[in-house]
Amino acid sequence: MTSKIILYDAEFLKKFEELKRLLEDGDRLKLKGFLLENFDFVFKTQQYYAKRIAEGDARDFEEADERIRRELMRPLSHRQYRMIEQAFISYEEDDVLSSLWTFLDDCGRIRHKTAMSSAEVGGCSLILEQVHCLLTRE
């Protein structure tokens, strides 16, 4: 069984830094393609978690080591809740777009985390959906 746990490993952090660069460049077409290619798996992971947990089949969680299990259960920070809110109520497109990076960065905490918690997967999915809608409107 392949694990669906999203790790904050070197590959993820590289994509995360590229996301920041694309946001700063402001090329919306490149950003949209990049997000579809590199972050679409977050949506699929959210669907997988929702289905498996509802069915009582969360083997990925159960088979993870103790440290990862603790990370998977970590709640959102206050700032992450604000970023979800910002993505949906802001009238400034730059605020909506940057909310994804800010949500994941979590005031630099991303560098001290091992895995994306199930709460972060859900929150990130919400923001990604809003960002995708914004980028598709053009």
N, C-alpha and C positions, 0 to 999 in steps of 0.2 A: 504494500500500500504506500503510495506516495503521500508525503506529508503536505498538507495545505497551510501549514503554519508559515506566516510571512516573517522572515528573519530580517533584522536590520544588519545585514552583513555587508561586506565591501561592495558587492554588486548593487545592492539596493541603495547604499549611500552614494554610489557613483551616479545612479539615475536621479537621486534626490538633488545632488549638486547640479546636474544638467537641467533639471526642472527650474532651479533658481536662475540659472543663466538664461534660459529661454524666457522666463518671466521678465527679467531685466531687459532683454533684447526687444520684447514687445511684438515679435512676429507671431501673430495669432494662428496662422495656418500651420507653421512648424510646431507650435505648442499643441495644437489639437492633434496632429499626427503623432507627436511624441507621447502624449497622454494615452491615446488609443493603443499604441504599440507597447508602452512600458508600464502603464498603471491600470490597464483594463482588468488585469488579474485580481485587483482588489474587489471589483464587483463580483466576479466569479467566486472568490473566496467568501464574501459575505453571503452569497446564495448557498454555498456549500455549508457554511457554519449554521445558517438558519435551518436548513433542511436536516442536517445530521443531528444537531442538538435537539430539534423537535422530535426526531425519531428515537432519541436516546442512544444514538450511535456516534459518540464523539471520540472515536479511537485515537485520532491525532492528539487530542488533548490528554487523554489517559495514558498514552504511550510516551509522551514527552517527559524529559527529565524534570526534576522538581523546580529548578530555576525557571525553565520555560513555562511550566504550569503556572507559576506565580505571575510571570509576565503576561500570560494570556488572560488572567483575571484582573489585571490592573485597570482601574477606572480611568475615565478621562480626567484631565486636569481642568481647572476652572477656565483657563485660557483656551483650551480646546473646545469647550462648550461655546465660548464666545466666538470662536472662528466658525463654527457651524452656523450660529446665529448671523454672523456677518455675511456669510455666503448667501443667505436667503433674504436679508432685509436691506442690504446696502444697495444704493443706487449708483455707486461708483464701480465701474467695471474692473478697475485695477484692484479694488478691495476684494471683490469676489475672486478674481484670479489668484491674488496673493494669499488668500485665506487657505488654500490647499497647502502651500509651502509652510506657512506659519503654523497650521494645524499639525503637520508632521514634525516640524522642527521642535515645537513645544518648548520654546525658550532655550534651545540647545540641548534639551534632554534626550533627543534622538540619539546622540552620541554615547549615552550611558544605558540605553535600552538594548535588549537582546532580540526581542520579538514584538510584533505589533499585537497589542491586546485585541480581544474580540470586540471591545468597545471602540477601539481605534479603527478597526476594520469597518465597523458600521458607520462611524462618524466620517471617515475618509470617503466611504461610498456615497454618503449624502452630499458632501462637498464636490466630489468628482461629477456627480450627476448635475449639480447646479452649474459647474464650470463648463461641462459639455454642452448644456443648454445655451449658455451664454455664447460659446464659440460657434455654435451651429446657427445662431440667429442671423448671422451676416449673410 
